[in-house]
Structures are given as C-alpha cells and as structure tokens.
Amino acid sequence: MWGIQVIHTPGHTPGHLSLFVKKATLLNAGDELRVEEGELVGPNESATPDMESANASLRKLTDYDIDRVLCYHGGYFGRGASARIEELSAATNGR
C-alpha cells in the first residue's frame, strides 16, 4: 500500500490540496509549487489570490520528507526537494 496523505494547502484556492506519497517520497503539489527553468519555486502570485495562506501552506510542507515534486502547471522537480522547500519557506517568513 502506497499510503497517500492529503495535505490541505490553501492559497491558490481555499480548498487546494497537495498529495504526499510517503513510500515514494513524492509530493503532488498541485498549484502550490511550480518548476521554472528546472528550479522549484513557490506559488505564482498572479494566480494565487491568498498569498498569506499559500506561504503558510509552503511552511507546512517542510514537515515532510519530500524527495521529488510533481506540479500541475510547472512540471517535475527531482531529488532534494525538501532542502529547496526549506529555502522557499525561509524566504517567505514575514511575508
């Protein structure tokens, strides 16, 4: 059994969800994260009506051991995603 964990990650939409597959250390981030030019980046401000919630959701993702991320509108980011999510979260503190 793969054990998919549903994570409430509002911001892009009030009910936005991300899915974490623990056994695969894979996060399906939906629109919470994006990949631009091979780099994992945070929510798209122009498509995220509640950036405060989106940044709180990003911080929530630091609690998971995520190795790879699949994004809806931004592709795939492999190997070492947790470290990059930590960087993104630290950059949003205070926003």
N, C-alpha and C positions, 0 to 999 in steps of 0.2 A: 504494500500500500504506500502511495506517494505522500499522503498527508499534506494536503493543500490548506494553508492557513489564509483566511481572509483578513485583510488589514484595511480598516476604514481610513482613507487618505483624502479627506475633503480638501477643496481648494479650487481645482479645475471645475468641479461641480460639487454641490453639497453632499451627494451620496457616493462620490467617487470611491472606488475600491482598488486595491492592489492585491495580488495573489502571490504568496510565498510558498514555493515547493521546497520544503526543508531538505529532503533527501538529495535533491539536485542542486541545492543552494542557489536556486534561480528565483528571481523576483520578476513577475509580470507587473510592471509599474503602471500600466495604462498610460495616462497622460500626466502622471506625477513627475516623471523624469523624461528626458529626451537624449538622443545622441546626435551631436553636431560635429561633423568633420572628425569622427572617431572618438570624440570626448563625451563623457557623460556629463550632462548639465541639468540644471533644475527646471522647474515649471516655466512654461512660456508665459510671460507676464501679459502679453496681448490676448491670450486665450484663457487666462485664469482670473476670474472676477474676484476671488478672495485669496490674495497672496499671503495674508497673515495665516490663514488656515493651511494653505499649501506649504508654507515654511514650517509650520508646526508638524504637518504630516511628514515632511522630509526628516525632521529631527526624530520622529517616531521610528523611521526606518533604520536608524543607527542601532537599534536594539536587536537587529537580526544579522546573522552571519551570511551575508549575500555575496556570492562569488560572481554571478552573472545577472544581467538585467535585460529584459525584453520590454521595449516601449512601443506603444501603439503608433505614434506619429514620429518616430525617430530612431527606429532600428534596435540593434543589439549591441550591448557592451559586455565584453568578456573579461574574465579573470581580474580579481582585485577590486570588485565593485564596492565592497564595504569601506575600503580606505577612501575611495572617491566620494562616497556618500557622506562620510565623516567630514571631508573637506568642504563639501557643499553646505552641509548643516552648519558648520562653524562659520562660514561666510554669511549665513542668513541670520545668525544670532543678533538680536537687537533690531531687526527689520520690522 
